[in-house]
Amino acid sequence: MDEELDCRGLPCPAPVLALAKAARGRGDGAAGAVLAVVAEDPAARVDVPAWCRMRGHAYLGADAADDGVARHVVRLGGAV
C-alpha cells in the first residue's frame, strides 16, 4: 500500500473526492501506485469502484482496516 486515506466519519462524496485528490497529487508517476480509502460511508462501496471505472483505475476490492471499517483498495493507472 502506497497510501491509506482515512475518511472515517466523512459523508458522501468526501471519500471519493479525497481519493481523486490523492491520485492527482501523484502526477504522471501515479501508474501502479496502490491507494486505500478507509470509509464508514456505505456509499463508498459503490462510489469507489465507479470512480475507478470512470477514471481508468483498477478497483482491487475491499477488506477491513484494523478497527473493522471498510477499506477500498485501488491501483492507479490501468483497469483490471
Protein Blocks (a to p, Z undefined) as FASTA:
>chain_A
ZZdcdfehiacfklmmmmmmmmmmnmmmlgopacddddfblklmmmmmmmmmmnopaceb
jcddfkopacddddehiiZZ
